């Protein structure tokens, strides 16, 4: 492929969208993912996409490479950055359900009393919030879901070509549905543990009625800890299903927001 001004212009536009997406996408936007790693990842992905997208886009008379003014090209680049940020934000919002589920478990099991430093976010988080976050990152790469995320990003160039500005459809109902889906998914992920903890609380309350002198708090805390660990461990097999569903929903929501 001959290196021409058209190819270089397309590469710059692809790099703009890719870099913006990586700065907002889950895992890639974490503080533990260094700026150098993020930049080299964006560079490699952009070089790969340039060889795929450039031949098709160069056939259009309104191609980004044919933009007559620097201002028009800068406007297209800004549109690519906005598209990348929107896609990354949607994916991060939905996939935050895992960390939210961990926070719900911490709050109901008593582990919220302790806090750990999370180097990925730079914040103080509780035990299971940190655990579900690490589990999400592990499953993302172990199950190959990250390939689905990257494939969805590549297909976004069909929804919003390089020579077109994204036609954002920021419908309030769509954003509300996105947030409600994330909250519902977090409750579904934490549901087995919440149900077991509820039954544990009921059992302790009944025991308190029959043995009023028993210190339920001293007995209940280790019991709730044991129940939480057992139920959470037995429900881990369902987490890949939640991950695949949330990734698919994030790609559909991104296409909807981009006007696809």
C-alpha positions as CSV (number, residue, x, y, z in Angstrom):
1,X,0.0,0.0,0.0
2,X,1.6,3.2,-1.2
3,X,2.1,5.8,1.5
4,X,0.1,8.8,0.3
5,X,-1.5,11.8,1.9
6,X,-4.9,10.1,1.7
7,X,-3.6,7.1,3.7
8,X,-1.9,9.4,6.3
9,X,-5.1,11.4,6.7
10,X,-7.1,8.2,7.3
11,X,-4.6,7.0,9.8
12,X,-4.8,10.2,11.8
13,X,-8.6,10.0,11.9
14,X,-8.5,6.3,12.9
15,X,-5.9,7.0,15.5
16,X,-8.0,9.8,17.0
17,X,-11.1,7.5,17.4
18,X,-9.0,4.6,18.7
19,X,-7.1,6.7,21.3
20,X,-10.3,8.3,22.5
21,X,-11.9,4.9,22.8
22,X,-9.0,3.4,24.8
23,X,-9.0,6.4,27.2
24,X,-12.7,5.7,28.0
25,X,-13.1,1.9,27.5
26,X,-13.1,-0.5,30.5
27,X,-9.7,-1.9,31.6
28,X,-7.8,0.2,29.0
29,X,-8.7,3.4,30.8
30,X,-7.5,2.2,34.2
31,X,-4.6,3.9,36.0
32,X,-2.8,0.6,36.0
33,X,-2.8,0.6,32.2
34,X,0.0,3.1,31.5
35,X,-0.1,5.9,29.0
36,X,2.7,4.3,27.0
37,X,0.8,1.0,26.8
38,X,-2.4,2.7,25.8
39,X,-0.6,4.7,23.1
40,X,1.2,1.8,21.6
41,X,-2.0,-0.3,21.7
42,X,-3.8,2.5,19.8
43,X,-0.9,2.9,17.4
44,X,-0.9,-0.9,16.6
45,X,-4.7,-1.1,16.2
46,X,-4.7,2.0,14.0
47,X,-2.1,0.7,11.7
48,X,-4.0,-2.5,11.3
49,X,-7.3,-0.7,10.7
50,X,-5.7,1.7,8.2
51,X,-4.9,-1.2,5.9
52,X,-8.5,-2.4,6.1
53,X,-10.4,0.9,5.9
54,X,-8.3,3.1,3.6
55,X,-9.0,1.3,0.3
56,X,-12.8,1.6,0.8
57,X,-12.7,5.2,2.0
58,X,-10.4,6.4,-0.8
59,X,-13.0,5.5,-3.4
60,X,-15.4,8.2,-2.0
61,X,-15.1,11.7,-3.5
62,X,-16.0,13.1,-0.1
63,X,-13.3,11.1,1.7
64,X,-11.6,12.6,4.7
65,X,-8.4,12.7,2.7
66,X,-10.0,14.9,0.2
67,X,-11.0,17.5,2.7
68,X,-10.0,20.8,1.2
69,X,-9.4,22.8,4.4
70,X,-7.5,22.1,7.6
71,X,-10.6,23.3,9.6
72,X,-12.8,20.6,7.9
73,X,-10.2,17.9,8.7
74,X,-10.0,19.1,12.3
75,X,-13.7,18.9,12.6
76,X,-13.7,15.4,11.3
77,X,-11.0,14.5,13.8
78,X,-13.1,16.0,16.6
79,X,-16.0,13.9,15.5
80,X,-13.9,10.7,15.6
81,X,-12.7,11.6,19.1
82,X,-16.3,12.1,20.2
83,X,-17.4,8.8,18.7
84,X,-14.6,7.0,20.5
85,X,-15.4,8.6,23.8
86,X,-19.1,7.7,23.5
87,X,-18.3,4.0,22.7
88,X,-15.9,3.8,25.6
89,X,-18.2,5.5,28.0
90,X,-21.1,3.1,27.2
91,X,-18.9,0.0,27.6
92,X,-17.5,1.3,30.9
93,X,-20.9,2.2,32.2
94,X,-22.5,-1.2,31.6
95,X,-19.5,-3.3,32.6
96,X,-19.2,-1.4,35.9
97,X,-22.1,-3.7,37.0
98,X,-19.5,-6.1,38.3
99,X,-17.9,-3.6,40.6
100,X,-21.3,-2.3,41.7
101,X,-22.3,-5.9,42.5
102,X,-19.3,-6.2,44.7
103,X,-20.1,-3.0,46.5
104,X,-23.7,-4.3,47.2
105,X,-22.2,-7.5,48.6
106,X,-19.8,-5.6,50.8
107,X,-22.6,-3.4,52.1
108,X,-24.8,-6.4,53.1
109,X,-22.2,-8.8,54.3
110,X,-20.3,-6.3,56.6
111,X,-17.1,-6.2,54.5
112,X,-17.8,-2.5,53.8
113,X,-16.3,-1.8,57.2
114,X,-12.8,-2.7,55.8
115,X,-11.3,-0.9,52.8
116,X,-8.4,-1.6,50.4
117,X,-6.5,0.7,48.1
118,X,-7.4,0.0,44.5
119,X,-4.4,1.0,42.3
120,X,-6.5,0.8,39.2
121,X,-8.9,3.5,40.3
122,X,-6.8,5.2,43.0
123,X,-9.7,4.9,45.4
124,X,-10.4,3.1,48.7
125,X,-12.7,0.2,48.0
126,X,-14.1,-2.7,50.0
127,X,-13.0,-6.3,49.7
128,X,-15.6,-7.8,47.3
129,X,-15.7,-4.6,45.2
130,X,-12.1,-5.1,44.5
131,X,-12.5,-8.8,44.0
132,X,-15.3,-8.5,41.5
133,X,-13.3,-5.9,39.6
134,X,-10.3,-8.2,39.3
135,X,-12.6,-11.1,38.4
136,X,-14.1,-9.0,35.6
137,X,-10.7,-8.1,34.2
138,X,-9.7,-11.8,34.3
139,X,-12.9,-13.0,32.7
140,X,-12.7,-10.3,30.0
141,X,-9.4,-11.8,28.7
142,X,-9.9,-15.4,29.7
143,X,-13.2,-15.8,27.9
144,X,-12.2,-13.8,24.9
145,X,-14.8,-11.1,25.5
146,X,-12.2,-8.4,24.9
147,X,-12.1,-9.6,21.2
148,X,-15.9,-9.0,21.1
149,X,-15.3,-5.4,22.4
150,X,-12.5,-4.8,19.8
151,X,-14.6,-6.3,17.0
152,X,-17.5,-4.0,18.0
153,X,-15.1,-1.0,17.8
154,X,-13.9,-2.0,14.4
155,X,-17.5,-2.4,13.1
156,X,-18.2,1.1,14.3
157,X,-16.4,2.4,11.2
158,X,-19.3,0.9,9.2
159,X,-21.8,2.8,11.4
160,X,-19.8,6.1,11.3
161,X,-17.4,6.2,8.3
162,X,-14.2,8.3,8.4
163,X,-15.6,10.9,6.0
164,X,-18.8,11.4,8.0
165,X,-19.6,13.2,11.2
166,X,-21.3,11.0,13.8
167,X,-25.0,11.7,14.1
168,X,-25.4,11.3,17.9
169,X,-28.9,10.4,19.1
170,X,-28.7,11.4,22.8
171,X,-32.2,10.3,23.7
172,X,-32.8,10.7,27.4
173,X,-34.7,7.4,27.6
174,X,-31.8,5.6,26.0
175,X,-29.4,6.9,28.6
176,X,-31.8,6.1,31.4
177,X,-32.2,2.5,30.0
178,X,-28.4,2.2,29.9
179,X,-28.0,3.2,33.6
180,X,-31.0,1.1,34.7
181,X,-29.6,-1.9,32.8
182,X,-26.3,-1.5,34.7
183,X,-28.0,-1.3,38.0
184,X,-30.3,-4.3,37.3
185,X,-27.3,-6.4,36.1
186,X,-25.4,-5.6,39.3
187,X,-28.4,-6.7,41.4
188,X,-28.7,-9.9,39.3
189,X,-25.0,-10.6,39.8
190,X,-25.2,-10.1,43.5
191,X,-28.6,-11.8,43.9
192,X,-27.4,-15.3,45.1
193,X,-25.4,-13.7,47.9
194,X,-28.1,-11.3,48.8
195,X,-30.7,-14.1,49.0
196,X,-28.4,-16.2,51.2
197,X,-27.6,-13.3,53.5
198,X,-31.3,-12.5,53.8
199,X,-32.0,-16.1,54.9
200,X,-29.1,-15.9,57.3
201,X,-30.5,-12.7,58.9
202,X,-33.9,-14.4,59.3
203,X,-32.3,-17.5,60.9
204,X,-30.3,-15.3,63.3
205,X,-33.5,-13.3,64.2
206,X,-35.3,-16.5,65.0
207,X,-32.4,-17.8,67.0
208,X,-32.4,-14.5,69.0
209,X,-36.0,-15.1,69.9
210,X,-35.3,-18.6,71.3
211,X,-32.0,-17.6,73.0
212,X,-32.3,-13.9,74.0
213,X,-29.0,-14.0,75.9
214,X,-27.0,-15.0,72.8
215,X,-24.9,-12.2,71.3
216,X,-26.2,-12.5,67.7
217,X,-23.7,-9.9,66.4
218,X,-20.7,-12.0,67.5
219,X,-22.2,-15.1,66.1
220,X,-23.7,-13.5,63.0
221,X,-20.6,-11.8,61.6
222,X,-18.5,-15.0,61.1
223,X,-21.6,-16.8,59.9
224,X,-22.4,-14.1,57.3
225,X,-18.7,-14.2,56.2
226,X,-18.8,-17.9,55.7
227,X,-22.2,-17.8,53.8
228,X,-20.9,-15.0,51.6
229,X,-17.7,-16.9,50.6
230,X,-19.6,-20.1,50.0
231,X,-22.4,-18.7,47.9
232,X,-20.2,-16.3,46.0
233,X,-17.8,-19.2,45.1
234,X,-20.6,-21.3,43.9
235,X,-22.1,-18.6,41.7
236,X,-18.9,-17.7,39.9
237,X,-19.8,-20.0,37.1
238,X,-22.6,-17.6,36.0
239,X,-20.3,-14.6,35.7
240,X,-19.1,-15.3,32.1
241,X,-22.8,-15.3,31.0
242,X,-23.3,-11.9,32.5
243,X,-20.1,-10.6,30.9
244,X,-21.1,-11.8,27.4
245,X,-24.6,-10.3,27.7
246,X,-23.3,-6.9,29.0
247,X,-20.7,-6.7,26.2
248,X,-23.4,-7.4,23.6
249,X,-25.7,-4.8,25.2
250,X,-22.8,-2.2,25.2
251,X,-22.2,-2.7,21.5
252,X,-25.9,-2.3,20.7
253,X,-26.2,0.8,22.8
254,X,-23.1,2.3,21.3
255,X,-24.5,1.8,17.8
256,X,-27.8,3.4,18.9
257,X,-26.1,6.4,20.3
258,X,-23.9,6.8,17.2
259,X,-27.0,6.9,15.0
260,X,-26.6,3.3,13.7
